[in-house]
Amino acid sequence: MSRSALVGNVTAMLEDAGFLVSERCAVRPKSFDVAARRDDTVLLLKILGNIDAFDARTGIEMRRLGTHLDATPMVVGLRTRDEELKPGVMYLRHGVPVLSPDTALDLFIEDVPPMIYAAPGGLYVNIDGKVLADEREEREWSLGRLASELGVSRRTVSKYEDGMNASVEVAAKMEELLDAPLVDPVDVLDGAEDPTDEDTTDDETDDALVAVLTRVGFDVHPTTRAPFKTVSEDDGDEENVLTGHSAFTQTAEKRARIMSSLGTVTRTRSVYVVDDASRDAVEETALIEREEIDAIDDPDALRELIRERAESSA
């Protein structure tokens, strides 16, 4: 299956599941392919045939964007270099959850989350330690007896009851011995690792645009692989602002259109800063000349100008 067809299939599945899906981010470089929202759940999705193509820098950016846009970064893929992705399993690449299309369909269409996750050393499950302890005590089994039946140490069983996860094989044996369900589903939507201060990239940022937005009063988060240059926010409860900057070419117009679609999905405003604008907006992305933004000195004034330009195109 071609990657374009795979993206189309995943997009159609999300729409069937009730998600509002953005326009595809058909510009390069790109950290994600589409954004999707259902109620308060927002996804940033990278869709790949071979997930080995998902590199560390893209993972860092997706996790950062997830933080700034209150979204879950996620990869949907078919295989690694060595094997097909297994259904019902959540993988992790560079801190980002990875699902096969079948697993994603089960999660979003059938509301059936995966029960297994892959980690170094094999496949594992989340054990409900309280249920395990209750079932063991109800049968009047000691820690030692259960440990002996499982072929592990007494300390290991104690750790399972304290919340340590178990291999698929051990969990299956525990459920068989105690005749009770002990496994909790994997929380995919909270499965991404938090970005850290060490998660940096060497890509260049638009320092001039960052300086202007910072002077205006925004807390600015530069991007390196997204269709926009920054995600900007202030201390209030207003929407975040996606910002781009370049000469107004056909590629810039395409980026502005994608930003408008992403803004609808992620509930953000979008603005594209250009040297010379012949119109007010591209769809709902406001166009503002650099001289105009240089003259603005507070975020409310910038927000009002963005609203006016965006609404003038409606």
C-alpha positions as CSV (number, residue, x, y, z in Angstrom):
1,M,0.0,0.0,0.0
2,S,1.3,3.4,-0.9
3,R,1.8,6.0,1.9
4,S,-0.7,8.3,0.3
5,A,-3.3,5.5,0.3
6,L,-2.5,4.7,3.9
7,V,-2.9,8.3,5.0
8,G,-6.3,8.3,3.2
9,N,-7.4,5.1,4.9
10,V,-6.4,6.4,8.4
11,T,-8.1,9.7,7.7
12,A,-11.3,8.0,6.6
13,M,-11.3,5.8,9.7
14,L,-10.9,8.8,12.0
15,E,-13.8,10.6,10.2
16,D,-15.9,7.5,10.6
17,A,-15.1,7.6,14.3
18,G,-16.5,11.1,14.6
19,F,-13.2,13.1,14.4
20,L,-12.8,16.4,12.7
21,V,-9.7,15.9,10.6
22,S,-7.4,18.7,9.3
23,E,-6.2,19.1,5.8
24,R,-3.1,16.9,5.2
25,C,0.2,18.8,5.9
26,A,1.5,18.3,2.4
27,V,4.6,20.5,2.9
28,R,8.2,19.6,3.9
29,P,9.7,19.2,6.4
30,K,6.7,18.0,8.4
31,S,6.6,16.5,11.9
32,F,3.0,15.2,11.5
33,D,0.6,14.5,8.7
34,V,-2.8,15.5,10.1
35,A,-4.5,16.7,13.3
36,A,-7.8,15.3,14.4
37,R,-10.3,16.3,17.2
38,R,-13.3,14.5,18.7
39,D,-14.8,16.4,21.7
40,D,-11.7,17.3,23.8
41,T,-9.4,14.6,22.4
42,V,-6.9,16.1,20.0
43,L,-4.4,13.9,18.0
44,L,-1.3,14.9,16.0
45,L,-0.7,11.9,13.7
46,K,2.3,10.8,11.7
47,I,1.3,8.0,9.3
48,L,4.0,5.7,8.0
49,G,4.4,2.4,6.2
50,N,7.6,1.6,8.0
51,I,7.9,3.2,11.4
52,D,11.7,3.0,11.4
53,A,11.5,6.1,9.3
54,F,10.3,8.0,12.4
55,D,13.4,9.7,13.8
56,A,14.3,11.2,17.2
57,R,14.0,14.9,16.1
58,T,10.5,14.4,14.8
59,G,9.6,12.6,18.0
60,I,10.9,15.5,20.1
61,E,8.9,18.0,18.1
62,M,5.7,16.0,18.1
63,R,5.9,15.6,21.9
64,R,6.5,19.4,22.3
65,L,3.6,20.2,20.1
66,G,1.4,17.9,22.0
67,T,2.3,19.8,25.2
68,H,1.6,23.3,23.6
69,L,-1.6,22.2,21.8
70,D,-3.0,19.9,24.5
71,A,-2.8,17.1,22.0
72,T,-1.7,13.4,21.9
73,P,1.2,12.8,19.4
74,M,0.7,9.4,17.8
75,V,2.2,7.3,15.0
76,V,0.1,4.9,12.9
77,G,2.2,2.5,10.9
78,L,2.2,-0.9,9.3
79,R,5.6,-2.4,10.1
80,T,9.2,-2.1,11.2
81,R,12.1,-3.3,9.0
82,D,11.8,-6.7,10.5
83,E,8.1,-7.4,11.2
84,E,4.5,-6.3,10.9
85,L,3.1,-4.4,13.9
86,K,0.9,-6.7,16.0
87,P,-2.8,-5.9,16.5
88,G,-3.8,-5.0,20.1
89,V,-0.3,-3.7,21.0
90,M,1.0,-0.2,21.7
91,Y,4.5,0.4,20.7
92,L,6.7,3.4,21.6
93,R,9.1,5.2,19.3
94,H,11.1,8.2,20.6
95,G,8.6,8.7,23.3
96,V,5.5,8.7,21.0
97,P,2.8,5.9,21.0
98,V,2.7,3.8,17.9
99,L,-0.4,1.8,16.7
100,S,-1.1,-0.4,13.7
101,P,-4.2,0.7,11.7
102,D,-6.2,-2.2,13.1
103,T,-5.3,-1.2,16.7
104,A,-6.3,2.4,16.0
105,L,-9.6,1.2,14.5
106,D,-10.3,-0.9,17.6
107,L,-9.5,2.1,19.8
108,F,-11.4,4.8,18.0
109,I,-14.2,3.0,16.3
110,E,-14.9,0.1,18.7
111,D,-13.7,1.9,21.9
112,V,-11.5,-1.1,22.6
113,P,-8.0,0.0,23.8
114,P,-4.9,-2.2,23.4
115,M,-4.1,-4.4,26.4
116,I,-0.5,-5.0,25.6
117,Y,2.5,-2.7,25.1
118,A,5.9,-3.4,23.6
119,A,9.1,-2.5,25.6
120,P,12.7,-3.7,25.5
121,G,12.6,-7.4,26.2
122,G,9.2,-8.2,24.9
123,L,5.5,-7.6,25.4
124,Y,4.0,-6.4,28.7
125,V,0.7,-5.6,30.3
126,N,-0.5,-3.4,33.2
127,I,-1.4,-5.5,36.2
128,D,-4.2,-4.2,38.6
129,G,-2.3,-4.8,41.8
130,K,-5.3,-4.3,44.1
131,V,-7.3,-6.9,42.2
132,L,-4.4,-9.3,42.2
133,A,-4.0,-9.0,46.0
134,D,-7.7,-9.3,46.6
135,E,-8.0,-12.5,44.4
136,R,-4.9,-14.0,46.1
137,E,-6.1,-13.3,49.6
138,E,-9.7,-14.5,48.8
139,R,-8.1,-17.9,48.0
140,E,-6.0,-17.7,51.1
141,W,-2.8,-18.0,49.0
142,S,0.4,-16.6,50.5
143,L,2.8,-14.5,48.4
144,G,5.1,-17.5,48.5
145,R,2.5,-19.9,47.1
146,L,1.6,-17.7,44.2
147,A,5.3,-17.1,43.5
148,S,6.0,-20.8,43.5
149,E,3.1,-21.4,41.1
150,L,4.4,-18.7,38.7
151,G,8.1,-19.7,39.0
152,V,9.1,-16.2,40.3
153,S,10.3,-14.8,43.6
154,R,8.0,-13.8,46.4
155,R,9.4,-10.2,46.1
156,T,8.4,-10.2,42.4
157,V,4.8,-11.1,43.3
158,S,4.8,-8.3,45.9
159,K,6.0,-5.9,43.3
160,Y,3.1,-7.0,41.0
161,E,0.7,-6.1,43.8
162,D,2.4,-2.8,44.2
163,G,1.8,-2.0,40.5
164,M,4.8,-3.4,38.6
165,N,3.9,-4.5,35.2
166,A,4.3,-8.1,34.0
167,S,5.1,-9.9,30.8
168,V,2.2,-11.2,28.7
169,E,3.1,-14.8,29.6
170,V,3.3,-14.2,33.3
171,A,0.0,-12.2,33.3
172,A,-1.8,-15.0,31.4
173,K,-0.6,-17.6,33.9
174,M,-1.7,-15.4,36.8
175,E,-5.2,-15.0,35.3
176,E,-5.4,-18.7,34.7
177,L,-4.3,-19.6,38.3
178,L,-6.7,-17.1,39.9
179,D,-9.4,-17.4,37.3
180,A,-9.9,-13.6,37.3
181,P,-9.1,-10.7,34.9
182,L,-6.1,-8.9,36.2
183,V,-5.0,-6.7,33.2
184,D,-5.8,-3.0,32.8
185,P,-5.9,-1.5,29.3
186,V,-3.1,0.7,28.0
187,D,-3.8,4.4,28.2
188,V,-2.8,5.4,24.7
189,L,-4.0,9.0,24.9
190,D,-1.7,9.5,27.9
191,G,1.1,7.3,26.5
192,A,3.5,9.9,25.2
193,E,6.5,10.7,27.3
194,D,6.8,14.3,28.5
195,P,9.4,16.4,26.7
196,T,12.5,17.3,28.8
197,D,15.0,20.2,28.8
198,E,17.4,17.8,27.1
199,D,15.1,17.3,24.2
200,T,16.6,19.9,21.8
201,T,17.3,20.0,18.1
202,D,20.0,21.8,16.1
203,D,17.6,23.2,13.5
204,E,17.6,26.9,12.9
205,T,14.6,29.0,14.1
206,D,13.2,32.2,12.9
207,D,14.9,34.3,15.6
208,A,13.5,37.6,14.2
209,L,9.9,36.5,14.4
210,V,10.4,35.0,17.9
211,A,11.9,38.3,19.1
212,V,8.9,40.3,17.8
213,L,6.3,38.0,19.3
214,T,8.2,37.9,22.6
215,R,8.3,41.7,22.6
216,V,4.6,41.8,22.0
217,G,4.1,39.7,25.1
218,F,3.7,36.1,24.0
219,D,5.4,33.1,25.4
220,V,6.8,31.7,22.1
221,H,7.6,28.1,21.3
222,P,9.5,27.8,18.0
223,T,9.1,24.7,15.8
224,T,11.4,23.3,13.2
225,R,9.3,20.7,11.2
226,A,5.7,21.9,11.6
227,P,3.8,23.8,8.9
228,F,4.1,26.9,11.2
229,K,7.1,28.6,12.7
230,T,5.9,29.0,16.3
231,V,3.1,28.2,18.7
232,S,2.6,31.4,20.8
233,E,0.6,31.9,24.0
234,D,0.1,34.5,26.7
235,D,-0.9,34.3,30.3
236,G,-4.7,34.6,29.6
237,D,-7.2,32.0,28.5
238,E,-7.2,33.0,24.9
239,E,-6.4,30.6,22.1
240,N,-2.8,29.8,21.2
241,V,-1.6,31.4,18.0
242,L,0.1,29.5,15.1
243,T,2.5,31.8,13.3
244,G,4.3,31.6,10.0
245,H,6.7,34.0,8.3
246,S,8.1,34.2,4.8
247,A,7.6,36.0,1.5
248,F,4.1,35.5,0.2
249,T,4.7,32.8,-2.4
250,Q,2.5,29.9,-3.6
251,T,4.2,27.7,-1.0
252,A,3.4,30.3,1.7
253,E,-0.2,30.4,0.7
254,K,-0.3,26.6,0.9
255,R,1.1,26.8,4.4
256,A,-1.3,29.5,5.4
257,R,-4.2,27.3,4.2
258,I,-2.9,24.3,6.2
259,M,-2.5,26.5,9.3
260,S,-6.1,27.6,8.9
261,S,-7.3,23.9,8.8
262,L,-5.1,23.0,11.8
263,G,-6.4,26.0,13.7
264,T,-9.9,24.8,13.2
265,V,-9.0,21.4,14.6
266,T,-6.8,22.5,17.5
267,R,-8.9,25.5,18.4
268,T,-6.1,28.0,17.7
269,R,-5.8,31.2,15.8
270,S,-3.3,31.5,12.9
271,V,-1.4,34.3,11.4
272,Y,1.2,34.5,8.6
273,V,3.6,37.4,8.7
274,V,4.7,38.6,5.2
275,D,6.7,41.5,3.8
276,D,3.9,42.6,1.5
277,A,0.2,41.4,1.7
278,S,-2.2,41.9,-1.2
279,R,-5.2,40.6,0.9
280,D,-6.2,40.2,4.5
281,A,-6.3,36.4,5.0
282,V,-6.0,33.0,3.5
283,E,-9.2,31.2,4.7
284,E,-8.9,31.8,8.5
285,T,-5.2,32.5,8.6
286,A,-4.7,36.3,8.9
287,L,-2.0,37.9,6.8
288,I,-0.1,40.7,8.5
289,E,2.8,42.7,7.1
290,R,6.0,42.8,9.1
291,E,5.8,46.6,9.5
292,E,2.3,46.2,11.0
293,I,3.4,43.7,13.6
294,D,6.5,45.7,14.5
295,A,4.1,48.6,15.5
296,I,2.0,46.4,17.9
297,D,3.0,46.4,21.5
298,D,0.6,44.1,23.3
299,P,-0.9,40.6,22.7
300,D,-4.6,41.8,22.8
301,A,-4.0,44.3,20.0
302,L,-2.4,41.5,17.9
303,R,-5.2,39.1,18.7
304,E,-7.8,41.7,17.6
305,L,-6.0,42.4,14.4
306,I,-5.8,38.6,13.7
307,R,-9.6,38.3,14.4
308,E,-10.4,41.2,12.1
309,R,-8.3,39.9,9.2
310,A,-9.6,36.3,9.5
311,E,-13.3,37.4,9.8
312,S,-12.9,39.7,6.7
313,S,-12.3,36.6,4.6
314,A,-15.3,34.7,5.9
